Amino acid sequence: MTGLNQQIKQIIETEDVALFMKGTPQFVMCGNSHRALEALRRAGAPVTAVDVLPDPQIREELSALSGWPTIPQVFVRGELVGGADIVEELEASGELEQTLKTKLGDEYRGGEERVVAVP
Amino acid sequence: MTERLAELLQAAFPGDELAVEDRTGSGDHFQVTVASARFEGLSLVEQHRLVYDALAAPLADGTIHELRIKTMGAQ
């Protein structure tokens, strides 16, 4: 395993809500990343964002780990929730909020949005 | 390109209801909709994985720049 692989794995497993996206929440570089971020914000999720654009290797290692071919990818406590379509769908039905409550506790809202740089 | 995606989906989901839309008219941003009995009992992640598997080739070779997926049970 490479260092990068380890680092991505650690983010997935330790962050409450990890969003691998193109760009950052302050400067989103892709429509689908924007859709996922906005759905997470509507649900009040404490997002930790990782920009995959600085190095193509980040995306390769991430997809190898998750088995998910596209960006964005959202994980809650280590579990893949989905890409933009699924996260939007789950937010609209209220299931995203329910998942966040179940995994993070009723008081999950109000966490700060963070950006973690990889590598 | 829309036809190619439709053919791949038809091969993976024979007899199921499918739609492929070229969202931007540029042949690389697609919306695909699949209604299949195969999705019953599967999570959304598992459902979308089946669609990704069907479209693995155009995803890997870069012909799909953006893919939106909507899955549902047999209608």
N, CA and C atoms of all chains as a GROMACS GRO file, in nm:
protein
  582
    1MET      N    1   0.084  -0.122   0.000
    1MET     CA    2   0.000   0.000   0.000
    1MET      C    3   0.086   0.125   0.000
    2THR      N    4   0.044   0.220  -0.079
    2THR     CA    5   0.119   0.346  -0.083
    2THR      C    6   0.074   0.438   0.029
    3GLY      N    7   0.150   0.543   0.052
    3GLY     CA    8   0.114   0.640   0.155
    3GLY      C    9  -0.017   0.708   0.122
    4LEU      N   10  -0.036   0.736  -0.005
    4LEU     CA   11  -0.157   0.806  -0.049
    4LEU      C   12  -0.280   0.719  -0.022
    5ASN      N   13  -0.269   0.593  -0.057
    5ASN     CA   14  -0.377   0.498  -0.032
    5ASN      C   15  -0.414   0.495   0.116
    6GLN      N   16  -0.312   0.489   0.202
    6GLN     CA   17  -0.333   0.488   0.349
    6GLN      C   18  -0.404   0.613   0.395
    7GLN      N   19  -0.361   0.726   0.338
    7GLN     CA   20  -0.415   0.855   0.380
    7GLN      C   21  -0.563   0.866   0.344
    8ILE      N   22  -0.596   0.823   0.221
    8ILE     CA   23  -0.736   0.828   0.176
    8ILE      C   24  -0.821   0.735   0.263
    9LYS      N   25  -0.768   0.617   0.288
    9LYS     CA   26  -0.839   0.520   0.371
    9LYS      C   27  -0.866   0.577   0.510
   10GLN      N   28  -0.768   0.645   0.562
   10GLN     CA   29  -0.784   0.701   0.697
   10GLN      C   30  -0.892   0.810   0.700
   11ILE      N   31  -0.894   0.892   0.596
   11ILE     CA   32  -0.997   0.996   0.589
   11ILE      C   33  -1.136   0.932   0.583
   12ILE      N   34  -1.151   0.831   0.497
   12ILE     CA   35  -1.280   0.763   0.483
   12ILE      C   36  -1.324   0.705   0.617
   13GLU      N   37  -1.230   0.645   0.687
   13GLU     CA   38  -1.266   0.572   0.809
   13GLU      C   39  -1.282   0.661   0.931
   14THR      N   40  -1.212   0.774   0.933
   14THR     CA   41  -1.215   0.853   1.058
   14THR      C   42  -1.303   0.978   1.051
   15GLU      N   43  -1.326   1.031   0.931
   15GLU     CA   44  -1.409   1.152   0.924
   15GLU      C   45  -1.557   1.116   0.935
   16ASP      N   46  -1.634   1.202   1.001
   16ASP     CA   47  -1.778   1.176   1.012
   16ASP      C   48  -1.842   1.173   0.874
   17VAL      N   49  -1.818   1.280   0.797
   17VAL     CA   50  -1.872   1.288   0.661
   17VAL      C   51  -1.759   1.332   0.567
   18ALA      N   52  -1.714   1.243   0.482
   18ALA     CA   53  -1.606   1.276   0.388
   18ALA      C   54  -1.665   1.294   0.249
   19LEU      N   55  -1.632   1.408   0.187
   19LEU     CA   56  -1.676   1.436   0.050
   19LEU      C   57  -1.553   1.451  -0.039
   20PHE      N   58  -1.533   1.354  -0.127
   20PHE     CA   59  -1.426   1.365  -0.226
   20PHE      C   60  -1.484   1.434  -0.348
   21MET      N   61  -1.428   1.547  -0.383
   21MET     CA   62  -1.491   1.634  -0.483
   21MET      C   63  -1.386   1.696  -0.576
   22LYS      N   64  -1.438   1.758  -0.683
   22LYS     CA   65  -1.350   1.836  -0.772
   22LYS      C   66  -1.356   1.980  -0.727
   23GLY      N   67  -1.245   2.029  -0.677
   23GLY     CA   68  -1.240   2.163  -0.620
   23GLY      C   69  -1.260   2.157  -0.470
   24THR      N   70  -1.292   2.272  -0.412
   24THR     CA   71  -1.316   2.281  -0.268
   24THR      C   72  -1.453   2.344  -0.248
   25PRO      N   73  -1.509   2.336  -0.126
   25PRO     CA   74  -1.639   2.399  -0.102
   25PRO      C   75  -1.638   2.548  -0.137
   26GLN      N   76  -1.524   2.613  -0.126
   26GLN     CA   77  -1.512   2.755  -0.158
   26GLN      C   78  -1.502   2.778  -0.308
   27PHE      N   79  -1.452   2.678  -0.380
   27PHE     CA   80  -1.431   2.694  -0.523
   27PHE      C   81  -1.457   2.560  -0.591
   28VAL      N   82  -1.586   2.533  -0.613
   28VAL     CA   83  -1.627   2.403  -0.668
   28VAL      C   84  -1.601   2.401  -0.819
   29MET      N   85  -1.541   2.292  -0.866
   29MET     CA   86  -1.499   2.286  -1.007
   29MET      C   87  -1.585   2.194  -1.093
   30CYS      N   88  -1.695   2.146  -1.038
   30CYS     CA   89  -1.775   2.050  -1.116
   30CYS      C   90  -1.919   2.051  -1.066
   31GLY      N   91  -2.013   2.042  -1.159
   31GLY     CA   92  -2.155   2.049  -1.126
   31GLY      C   93  -2.201   1.940  -1.031
   32ASN      N   94  -2.152   1.819  -1.051
   32ASN     CA   95  -2.196   1.710  -0.964
   32ASN      C   96  -2.139   1.724  -0.823
   33SER      N   97  -2.016   1.772  -0.812
   33SER     CA   98  -1.960   1.797  -0.680
   33SER      C   99  -2.042   1.905  -0.609
   34HIS      N  100  -2.085   2.004  -0.685
   34HIS     CA  101  -2.168   2.110  -0.629
   34HIS      C  102  -2.301   2.054  -0.578
   35ARG      N  103  -2.362   1.967  -0.658
   35ARG     CA  104  -2.491   1.907  -0.618
   35ARG      C  105  -2.478   1.827  -0.489
   36ALA      N  106  -2.370   1.749  -0.480
   36ALA     CA  107  -2.350   1.668  -0.358
   36ALA      C  108  -2.326   1.757  -0.237
   37LEU      N  109  -2.243   1.858  -0.255
   37LEU     CA  110  -2.212   1.950  -0.145
   37LEU      C  111  -2.338   2.021  -0.095
   38GLU      N  112  -2.418   2.070  -0.188
   38GLU     CA  113  -2.539   2.142  -0.150
   38GLU      C  114  -2.639   2.050  -0.078
   39ALA      N  115  -2.652   1.927  -0.124
   39ALA     CA  116  -2.742   1.833  -0.057
   39ALA      C  117  -2.694   1.805   0.085
   40LEU      N  118  -2.563   1.789   0.102
   40LEU     CA  119  -2.507   1.766   0.236
   40LEU      C  120  -2.529   1.888   0.325
   41ARG      N  121  -2.513   2.007   0.267
   41ARG     CA  122  -2.535   2.129   0.345
   41ARG      C  123  -2.680   2.140   0.389
   42ARG      N  124  -2.773   2.107   0.297
   42ARG     CA  125  -2.915   2.113   0.334
   42ARG      C  126  -2.947   2.020   0.450
   43ALA      N  127  -2.877   1.906   0.454
   43ALA     CA  128  -2.900   1.810   0.562
   43ALA      C  129  -2.822   1.847   0.687
   44GLY      N  130  -2.740   1.954   0.678
   44GLY     CA  131  -2.664   1.999   0.795
   44GLY      C  132  -2.544   1.911   0.827
   45ALA      N  133  -2.495   1.838   0.727
   45ALA     CA  134  -2.384   1.744   0.751
   45ALA      C  135  -2.253   1.818   0.777
   46PRO      N  136  -2.176   1.771   0.875
   46PRO     CA  137  -2.042   1.829   0.901
   46PRO      C  138  -1.942   1.774   0.799
   47VAL      N  139  -1.927   1.846   0.689
   47VAL     CA  140  -1.852   1.795   0.573
   47VAL      C  141  -1.701   1.815   0.588
   48THR      N  142  -1.627   1.710   0.564
   48THR     CA  143  -1.483   1.720   0.545
   48THR      C  144  -1.457   1.696   0.397
   49ALA      N  145  -1.412   1.799   0.328
   49ALA     CA  146  -1.395   1.790   0.183
   49ALA      C  147  -1.251   1.760   0.146
   50VAL      N  148  -1.235   1.677   0.042
   50VAL     CA  149  -1.104   1.648  -0.013
   50VAL      C  150  -1.109   1.676  -0.162
   51ASP      N  151  -1.020   1.762  -0.208
   51ASP     CA  152  -1.013   1.795  -0.351
   51ASP      C  153  -0.931   1.688  -0.421
   52VAL      N  154  -0.990   1.623  -0.524
   52VAL     CA  155  -0.918   1.517  -0.594
   52VAL      C  156  -0.837   1.571  -0.712
   53LEU      N  157  -0.854   1.698  -0.744
   53LEU     CA  158  -0.792   1.751  -0.867
   53LEU      C  159  -0.640   1.770  -0.862
   54PRO      N  160  -0.581   1.799  -0.746
   54PRO     CA  161  -0.436   1.828  -0.749
   54PRO      C  162  -0.352   1.715  -0.806
   55ASP      N  163  -0.397   1.589  -0.793
   55ASP     CA  164  -0.317   1.476  -0.840
   55ASP      C  165  -0.410   1.365  -0.888
   56PRO      N  166  -0.401   1.325  -1.016
   56PRO     CA  167  -0.489   1.220  -1.070
   56PRO      C  168  -0.483   1.091  -0.990
   57GLN      N  169  -0.371   1.070  -0.923
   57GLN     CA  170  -0.350   0.950  -0.842
   57GLN      C  171  -0.452   0.941  -0.727
   58ILE      N  172  -0.496   1.056  -0.676
   58ILE     CA  173  -0.593   1.057  -0.565
   58ILE      C  174  -0.720   0.986  -0.611
   59ARG      N  175  -0.767   1.024  -0.729
   59ARG     CA  176  -0.889   0.968  -0.782
   59ARG      C  177  -0.874   0.818  -0.811
   60GLU      N  178  -0.758   0.781  -0.864
   60GLU     CA  179  -0.734   0.639  -0.893
   60GLU      C  180  -0.735   0.555  -0.766
   61GLU      N  181  -0.665   0.602  -0.666
   61GLU     CA  182  -0.658   0.527  -0.539
   61GLU      C  183  -0.796   0.521  -0.473
   62LEU      N  184  -0.868   0.633  -0.478
   62LEU     CA  185  -1.001   0.639  -0.417
   62LEU      C  186  -1.095   0.539  -0.484
   63SER      N  187  -1.100   0.541  -0.617
   63SER     CA  188  -1.190   0.450  -0.688
   63SER      C  189  -1.150   0.304  -0.668
   64ALA      N  190  -1.018   0.279  -0.654
   64ALA     CA  191  -0.973   0.142  -0.627
   64ALA      C  192  -1.023   0.097  -0.490
   65LEU      N  193  -1.022   0.188  -0.395
   65LEU     CA  194  -1.068   0.155  -0.259
   65LEU      C  195  -1.219   0.136  -0.252
   66SER      N  196  -1.293   0.227  -0.318
   66SER     CA  197  -1.439   0.230  -0.302
   66SER      C  198  -1.510   0.144  -0.405
   67GLY      N  199  -1.445   0.117  -0.519
   67GLY     CA  200  -1.512   0.049  -0.629
   67GLY      C  201  -1.616   0.137  -0.696
   68TRP      N  202  -1.605   0.269  -0.678
   68TRP     CA  203  -1.701   0.364  -0.735
   68TRP      C  204  -1.626   0.446  -0.839
   69PRO      N  205  -1.674   0.448  -0.964
   69PRO     CA  206  -1.590   0.503  -1.070
   69PRO      C  207  -1.590   0.656  -1.085
   70THR      N  208  -1.687   0.724  -1.024
   70THR     CA  209  -1.700   0.867  -1.053
   70THR      C  210  -1.680   0.954  -0.928
   71ILE      N  211  -1.664   1.082  -0.952
   71ILE     CA  212  -1.651   1.184  -0.848
   71ILE      C  213  -1.775   1.272  -0.858
   72PRO      N  214  -1.838   1.316  -0.753
   72PRO     CA  215  -1.798   1.302  -0.611
   72PRO      C  216  -1.831   1.167  -0.550
   73GLN      N  217  -1.774   1.144  -0.433
   73GLN     CA  218  -1.807   1.028  -0.351
   73GLN      C  219  -1.824   1.075  -0.207
   74VAL      N  220  -1.933   1.030  -0.146
   74VAL     CA  221  -1.963   1.070  -0.009
   74VAL      C  222  -1.960   0.948   0.083
   75PHE      N  223  -1.887   0.962   0.193
   75PHE     CA  224  -1.879   0.854   0.293
   75PHE      C  225  -1.925   0.909   0.428
   76VAL      N  226  -2.004   0.829   0.500
   76VAL     CA  227  -2.038   0.864   0.637
   76VAL      C  228  -1.980   0.755   0.726
   77ARG      N  229  -1.887   0.795   0.813
   77ARG     CA  230  -1.820   0.700   0.903
   77ARG      C  231  -1.775   0.573   0.831
   78GLY      N  232  -1.705   0.594   0.721
   78GLY     CA  233  -1.644   0.479   0.653
   78GLY      C  234  -1.731   0.410   0.551
   79GLU      N  235  -1.860   0.443   0.547
   79GLU     CA  236  -1.948   0.373   0.453
   79GLU      C  237  -1.982   0.462   0.334
   80LEU      N  238  -1.968   0.406   0.214
   80LEU     CA  239  -2.002   0.480   0.093
   80LEU      C  240  -2.153   0.504   0.087
   81VAL      N  241  -2.192   0.631   0.085
   81VAL     CA  242  -2.334   0.666   0.074
   81VAL      C  243  -2.372   0.678  -0.072
   82GLY      N  244  -2.279   0.729  -0.154
   82GLY     CA  245  -2.304   0.737  -0.298
   82GLY      C  246  -2.242   0.860  -0.361
   83GLY      N  247  -2.283   0.883  -0.487
   83GLY     CA  248  -2.241   1.001  -0.560
   83GLY      C  249  -2.350   1.107  -0.553
   84ALA      N  250  -2.343   1.205  -0.642
   84ALA     CA  251  -2.435   1.319  -0.637
   84ALA      C  252  -2.582   1.278  -0.650
   85ASP      N  253  -2.611   1.186  -0.741
   85ASP     CA  254  -2.752   1.148  -0.764
   85ASP      C  255  -2.812   1.084  -0.638
   86ILE      N  256  -2.738   0.993  -0.578
   86ILE     CA  257  -2.790   0.922  -0.461
   86ILE      C  258  -2.802   1.017  -0.343
   87VAL      N  259  -2.701   1.100  -0.322
   87VAL     CA  260  -2.705   1.191  -0.208
   87VAL      C  261  -2.821   1.290  -0.222
   88GLU      N  262  -2.844   1.337  -0.344
   88GLU     CA  263  -2.960   1.426  -0.366
   88GLU      C  264  -3.091   1.354  -0.339
   89GLU      N  265  -3.099   1.231  -0.390
   89GLU     CA  266  -3.222   1.153  -0.373
   89GLU      C  267  -3.248   1.125  -0.224
   90LEU      N  268  -3.143   1.088  -0.151
   90LEU     CA  269  -3.158   1.057  -0.009
   90LEU      C  270  -3.190   1.182   0.072
   91GLU      N  271  -3.136   1.295   0.029
   91GLU     CA  272  -3.165   1.420   0.100
   91GLU      C  273  -3.312   1.456   0.080
   92ALA      N  274  -3.358   1.444  -0.042
   92ALA     CA  275  -3.496   1.482  -0.074
   92ALA      C  276  -3.597   1.395   0.002
   93SER      N  277  -3.563   1.269   0.022
   93SER     CA  278  -3.657   1.178   0.089
   93SER      C  279  -3.644   1.182   0.241
   94GLY      N  280  -3.541   1.254   0.291
   94GLY     CA  281  -3.520   1.260   0.436
   94GLY      C  282  -3.431   1.148   0.489
   95GLU      N  283  -3.395   1.054   0.400
   95GLU     CA  284  -3.314   0.940   0.446
   95GLU      C  285  -3.171   0.980   0.482
   96LEU      N  286  -3.119   1.083   0.415
   96LEU     CA  287  -2.982   1.126   0.444
   96LEU      C  288  -2.974   1.176   0.589
   97GLU      N  289  -3.071   1.257   0.627
   97GLU     CA  290  -3.076   1.309   0.763
   97GLU      C  291  -3.085   1.193   0.863
   98GLN      N  292  -3.166   1.095   0.829
   98GLN     CA  293  -3.184   0.979   0.916
   98GLN      C  294  -3.053   0.902   0.932
   99THR      N  295  -2.982   0.883   0.819
   99THR     CA  296  -2.854   0.813   0.824
   99THR      C  297  -2.754   0.890   0.910
  100LEU      N  298  -2.752   1.023   0.894
  100LEU     CA  299  -2.659   1.105   0.972
  100LEU      C  300  -2.692   1.094   1.121
  101LYS      N  301  -2.820   1.096   1.154
  101LYS     CA  302  -2.861   1.083   1.294
  101LYS      C  303  -2.820   0.948   1.350
  102THR      N  304  -2.845   0.844   1.271
  102THR     CA  305  -2.815   0.709   1.318
  102THR      C  306  -2.665   0.692   1.341
  103LYS      N  307  -2.586   0.747   1.246
  103LYS     CA  308  -2.441   0.722   1.254
  103LYS      C  309  -2.368   0.820   1.344
  104LEU      N  310  -2.417   0.944   1.348
  104LEU     CA  311  -2.341   1.048   1.419
  104LEU      C  312  -2.411   1.095   1.547
  105GLY      N  313  -2.534   1.052   1.567
  105GLY     CA  314  -2.609   1.098   1.684
  105GLY      C  315  -2.702   1.213   1.648
  106ASP      N  316  -2.805   1.234   1.731
  106ASP     CA  317  -2.908   1.333   1.702
  106ASP      C  318  -2.853   1.475   1.689
  107GLU      N  319  -2.740   1.501   1.754
  107GLU     CA  320  -2.686   1.638   1.757
  107GLU      C  321  -2.578   1.658   1.652
  108TYR      N  322  -2.590   1.592   1.539
  108TYR     CA  323  -2.481   1.598   1.440
  108TYR      C  324  -2.466   1.734   1.372
  109ARG      N  325  -2.574   1.814   1.373
  109ARG     CA  326  -2.570   1.942   1.302
  109ARG      C  327  -2.475   2.042   1.368
  110GLY      N  328  -2.432   2.139   1.287
  110GLY     CA  329  -2.353   2.248   1.344
  110GLY      C  330  -2.203   2.226   1.336
  111GLY      N  331  -2.162   2.106   1.288
  111GLY     CA  332  -2.019   2.082   1.272
  111GLY      C  333  -1.965   2.172   1.161
  112GLU      N  334  -1.836   2.202   1.170
  112GLU     CA  335  -1.780   2.294   1.070
  112GLU      C  336  -1.740   2.221   0.943
  113GLU      N  337  -1.751   2.295   0.833
  113GLU     CA  338  -1.704   2.244   0.704
  113GLU      C  339  -1.552   2.256   0.704
  114ARG      N  340  -1.486   2.146   0.668
  114ARG     CA  341  -1.339   2.148   0.668
  114ARG      C  342  -1.288   2.102   0.532
  115VAL      N  343  -1.165   2.141   0.504
  115VAL     CA  344  -1.099   2.090   0.383
  115VAL      C  345  -0.970   2.022   0.427
  116VAL      N  346  -0.950   1.900   0.380
  116VAL     CA  347  -0.827   1.828   0.411
  116VAL      C  348  -0.750   1.810   0.281
  117ALA      N  349  -0.624   1.845   0.285
  117ALA     CA  350  -0.542   1.833   0.164
  117ALA      C  351  -0.475   1.695   0.159
  118VAL      N  352  -0.478   1.636   0.041
  118VAL     CA  353  -0.412   1.509   0.015
  118VAL      C  354  -0.321   1.532  -0.105
  119PRO      N  355  -0.201   1.483  -0.107
  119PRO     CA  356  -0.133   1.407   0.000
  119PRO      C  357  -0.077   1.500   0.106
  120MET      N  358  -2.343   0.837  -2.972
  120MET     CA  359  -2.300   0.791  -2.839
  120MET      C  360  -2.418   0.748  -2.753
  121THR      N  361  -2.530   0.820  -2.767
  121THR     CA  362  -2.650   0.782  -2.693
  121THR      C  363  -2.690   0.638  -2.726
  122GLU      N  364  -2.678   0.601  -2.857
  122GLU     CA  365  -2.714   0.466  -2.899
  122GLU      C  366  -2.622   0.362  -2.837
  123ARG      N  367  -2.494   0.396  -2.830
  123ARG     CA  368  -2.397   0.301  -2.773
  123ARG      C  369  -2.431   0.273  -2.626
  124LEU      N  370  -2.460   0.378  -2.552
  124LEU     CA  371  -2.496   0.360  -2.411
  124LEU      C  372  -2.625   0.278  -2.399
  125ALA      N  373  -2.722   0.309  -2.486
  125ALA     CA  374  -2.848   0.236  -2.481
  125ALA      C  375  -2.826   0.087  -2.510
  126GLU      N  376  -2.736   0.058  -2.606
  126GLU     CA  377  -2.707  -0.083  -2.638
  126GLU      C  378  -2.642  -0.155  -2.520
  127LEU      N  379  -2.548  -0.088  -2.455
  127LEU     CA  380  -2.480  -0.148  -2.340
  127LEU      C  381  -2.580  -0.174  -2.227
  128LEU      N  382  -2.670  -0.079  -2.207
  128LEU     CA  383  -2.771  -0.096  -2.100
  128LEU      C  384  -2.870  -0.207  -2.135
  129GLN      N  385  -2.908  -0.213  -2.263
  129GLN     CA  386  -3.000  -0.319  -2.305
  129GLN      C  387  -2.938  -0.457  -2.285
  130ALA      N  388  -2.807  -0.466  -2.310
  130ALA     CA  389  -2.739  -0.594  -2.291
  130ALA      C  390  -2.736  -0.633  -2.144
  131ALA      N  391  -2.721  -0.532  -2.057
  131ALA     CA  392  -2.711  -0.561  -1.913
  131ALA      C  393  -2.848  -0.577  -1.848
  132PHE      N  394  -2.948  -0.508  -1.903
  132PHE     CA  395  -3.083  -0.511  -1.846
  132PHE      C  396  -3.184  -0.550  -1.954
  133PRO      N  397  -3.173  -0.673  -2.004
  133PRO     CA  398  -3.259  -0.712  -2.116
  133PRO      C  399  -3.408  -0.704  -2.080
  134GLY      N  400  -3.483  -0.641  -2.166
  134GLY     CA  401  -3.628  -0.634  -2.146
  134GLY      C  402  -3.672  -0.527  -2.049
  135ASP      N  403  -3.577  -0.458  -1.985
  135ASP     CA  404  -3.616  -0.355  -1.888
  135ASP      C  405  -3.635  -0.219  -1.954
  136GLU      N  406  -3.703  -0.132  -1.881
  136GLU     CA  407  -3.731   0.001  -1.934
  136GLU      C  408  -3.609   0.091  -1.914
  137LEU      N  409  -3.561   0.149  -2.026
  137LEU     CA  410  -3.437   0.227  -2.022
  137LEU      C  411  -3.455   0.359  -2.095
  138ALA      N  412  -3.384   0.460  -2.048
  138ALA     CA  413  -3.379   0.586  -2.122
  138ALA      C  414  -3.239   0.643  -2.111
  139VAL      N  415  -3.189   0.695  -2.223
  139VAL     CA  416  -3.059   0.763  -2.224
  139VAL      C  417  -3.080   0.900  -2.285
  140GLU      N  418  -3.038   1.001  -2.211
  140GLU     CA  419  -3.054   1.138  -2.262
  140GLU      C  420  -2.918   1.206  -2.267
  141ASP      N  421  -2.889   1.266  -2.380
  141ASP     CA  422  -2.768   1.348  -2.394
  141ASP      C  423  -2.805   1.486  -2.340
  142ARG      N  424  -2.760   1.517  -2.218
  142ARG     CA  425  -2.809   1.635  -2.148
  142ARG      C  426  -2.767   1.767  -2.212
  143THR      N  427  -2.650   1.767  -2.275
  143THR     CA  428  -2.597   1.893  -2.326
  143THR      C  429  -2.587   1.895  -2.478
  144GLY      N  430  -2.618   1.780  -2.541
  144GLY     CA  431  -2.607   1.773  -2.686
  144GLY      C  432  -2.464   1.758  -2.734
  145SER      N  433  -2.371   1.739  -2.639
  145SER     CA  434  -2.229   1.730  -2.677
  145SER      C  435  -2.177   1.588  -2.675
  146GLY      N  436  -2.267   1.490  -2.646
  146GLY     CA  437  -2.226   1.350  -2.653
  146GLY      C  438  -2.134   1.305  -2.541
  147ASP      N  439  -2.132   1.378  -2.429
  147ASP     CA  440  -2.050   1.331  -2.317
  147ASP      C  441  -2.111   1.356  -2.178
  148HIS      N  442  -2.228   1.421  -2.175
  148HIS     CA  443  -2.298   1.439  -2.047
  148HIS      C  444  -2.433   1.370  -2.057
  149PHE      N  445  -2.449   1.262  -1.980
  149PHE     CA  446  -2.568   1.179  -1.999
  149PHE      C  447  -2.651   1.164  -1.872
  150GLN      N  448  -2.781   1.151  -1.896
  150GLN     CA  449  -2.873   1.108  -1.791
  150GLN      C  450  -2.925   0.971  -1.832
  151VAL      N  451  -2.904   0.870  -1.750
  151VAL     CA  452  -2.962   0.739  -1.782
  151VAL      C  453  -3.063   0.701  -1.674
  152THR      N  454  -3.174   0.644  -1.720
  152THR     CA  455  -3.278   0.599  -1.629
  152THR      C  456  -3.302   0.451  -1.656
  153VAL      N  457  -3.303   0.372  -1.550
  153VAL     CA  458  -3.324   0.229  -1.564
  153VAL      C  459  -3.430   0.184  -1.464
  154ALA      N  460  -3.533   0.117  -1.514
  154ALA     CA  461  -3.635   0.058  -1.427
  154ALA      C  462  -3.625  -0.093  -1.442
  155SER      N  463  -3.585  -0.161  -1.335
  155SER     CA  464  -3.561  -0.304  -1.346
  155SER      C  465  -3.601  -0.377  -1.218
  156ALA      N  466  -3.654  -0.497  -1.237
  156ALA     CA  467  -3.688  -0.581  -1.121
  156ALA      C  468  -3.560  -0.624  -1.048
  157ARG      N  469  -3.446  -0.618  -1.118
  157ARG     CA  470  -3.319  -0.657  -1.055
  157ARG      C  471  -3.281  -0.566  -0.938
  158PHE      N  472  -3.340  -0.446  -0.935
  158PHE     CA  473  -3.302  -0.351  -0.830
  158PHE      C  474  -3.372  -0.378  -0.697
  159GLU      N  475  -3.477  -0.459  -0.704
  159GLU     CA  476  -3.555  -0.478  -0.583
  159GLU      C  477  -3.471  -0.541  -0.472
  160GLY      N  478  -3.478  -0.482  -0.355
  160GLY     CA  479  -3.402  -0.532  -0.241
  160GLY      C  480  -3.259  -0.484  -0.234
  161LEU      N  481  -3.216  -0.407  -0.336
  161LEU     CA  482  -3.079  -0.356  -0.336
  161LEU      C  483  -3.076  -0.211  -0.287
  162SER      N  484  -2.966  -0.173  -0.224
  162SER     CA  485  -2.948  -0.033  -0.185
  162SER      C  486  -2.923   0.050  -0.311
  163LEU      N  487  -2.938   0.181  -0.298
  163LEU     CA  488  -2.912   0.269  -0.413
  163LEU      C  489  -2.768   0.253  -0.462
  164VAL      N  490  -2.674   0.238  -0.368
  164VAL     CA  491  -2.534   0.220  -0.407
  164VAL      C  492  -2.521   0.094  -0.492
  165GLU      N  493  -2.586  -0.014  -0.449
  165GLU     CA  494  -2.578  -0.140  -0.526
  165GLU      C  495  -2.646  -0.125  -0.662
  166GLN      N  496  -2.758  -0.052  -0.664
  166GLN     CA  497  -2.829  -0.030  -0.792
  166GLN      C  498  -2.741   0.048  -0.889
  167HIS      N  499  -2.681   0.156  -0.840
  167HIS     CA  500  -2.597   0.237  -0.929
  167HIS      C  501  -2.473   0.160  -0.974
  168ARG      N  502  -2.421   0.074  -0.887
  168ARG     CA  503  -2.305  -0.007  -0.925
  168ARG      C  504  -2.337  -0.095  -1.046
  169LEU      N  505  -2.460  -0.148  -1.051
  169LEU     CA  506  -2.498  -0.231  -1.166
  169LEU      C  507  -2.498  -0.149  -1.294
  170VAL      N  508  -2.542  -0.024  -1.283
  170VAL     CA  509  -2.542   0.064  -1.402
  170VAL      C  510  -2.399   0.100  -1.440
  171TYR      N  511  -2.317   0.131  -1.342
  171TYR     CA  512  -2.176   0.161  -1.370
  171TYR      C  513  -2.108   0.041  -1.437
  172ASP      N  514  -2.139  -0.080  -1.386
  172ASP     CA  515  -2.079  -0.201  -1.445
  172ASP      C  516  -2.115  -0.211  -1.593
  173ALA      N  517  -2.242  -0.184  -1.624
  173ALA     CA  518  -2.287  -0.193  -1.764
  173ALA      C  519  -2.214  -0.092  -1.852
  174LEU      N  520  -2.181   0.023  -1.795
  174LEU     CA  521  -2.120   0.132  -1.872
  174LEU      C  522  -1.971   0.146  -1.844
  175ALA      N  523  -1.910   0.038  -1.794
  175ALA     CA  524  -1.770   0.046  -1.753
  175ALA      C  525  -1.677   0.093  -1.866
  176ALA      N  526  -1.701   0.043  -1.988
  176ALA     CA  527  -1.611   0.077  -2.098
  176ALA      C  528  -1.614   0.227  -2.132
  177PRO      N  529  -1.733   0.285  -2.160
  177PRO     CA  530  -1.733   0.429  -2.191
  177PRO      C  531  -1.695   0.517  -2.072
  178LEU      N  532  -1.709   0.464  -1.949
  178LEU     CA  533  -1.662   0.541  -1.834
  178LEU      C  534  -1.510   0.541  -1.828
  179ALA      N  535  -1.453   0.423  -1.856
  179ALA     CA  536  -1.307   0.410  -1.845
  179ALA      C  537  -1.234   0.482  -1.957
  180ASP      N  538  -1.291   0.480  -2.079
  180ASP     CA  539  -1.218   0.542  -2.191
  180ASP      C  540  -1.245   0.692  -2.203
  181GLY      N  541  -1.321   0.746  -2.111
  181GLY     CA  542  -1.336   0.891  -2.106
  181GLY      C  543  -1.445   0.948  -2.196
  182THR      N  544  -1.522   0.862  -2.265
  182THR     CA  545  -1.626   0.918  -2.350
  182THR      C  546  -1.742   0.975  -2.267
  183ILE      N  547  -1.759   0.923  -2.145
  183ILE     CA  548  -1.859   0.982  -2.055
  183ILE      C  549  -1.786   1.079  -1.961
  184HIS      N  550  -1.816   1.206  -1.975
  184HIS     CA  551  -1.757   1.304  -1.883
  184HIS      C  552  -1.842   1.319  -1.759
  185GLU      N  553  -1.973   1.310  -1.778
  185GLU     CA  554  -2.062   1.324  -1.663
  185GLU      C  555  -2.180   1.230  -1.683
  186LEU      N  556  -2.212   1.158  -1.577
  186LEU     CA  557  -2.321   1.061  -1.584
  186LEU      C  558  -2.416   1.082  -1.467
  187ARG      N  559  -2.542   1.101  -1.500
  187ARG     CA  560  -2.643   1.105  -1.395
  187ARG      C  561  -2.727   0.979  -1.406
  188ILE      N  562  -2.754   0.919  -1.292
  188ILE     CA  563  -2.824   0.790  -1.291
  188ILE      C  564  -2.950   0.799  -1.207
  189LYS      N  565  -3.057   0.745  -1.263
  189LYS     CA  566  -3.180   0.729  -1.186
  189LYS      C  567  -3.224   0.584  -1.199
  190THR      N  568  -3.238   0.517  -1.087
  190THR     CA  569  -3.280   0.377  -1.090
  190THR      C  570  -3.411   0.362  -1.016
  191MET      N  571  -3.489   0.266  -1.061
  191MET     CA  572  -3.614   0.235  -0.991
  191MET      C  573  -3.654   0.091  -1.019
  192GLY      N  574  -3.745   0.042  -0.937
  192GLY     CA  575  -3.792  -0.095  -0.957
  192GLY      C  576  -3.875  -0.105  -1.085
  193ALA      N  577  -3.908  -0.226  -1.126
  193ALA     CA  578  -3.988  -0.247  -1.247
  193ALA      C  579  -4.119  -0.170  -1.236
  194GLN      N  580  -4.155  -0.104  -1.346
  194GLN     CA  581  -4.274  -0.019  -1.342
  194GLN      C  582  -4.398  -0.097  -1.384
   0.00000   0.00000   0.00000
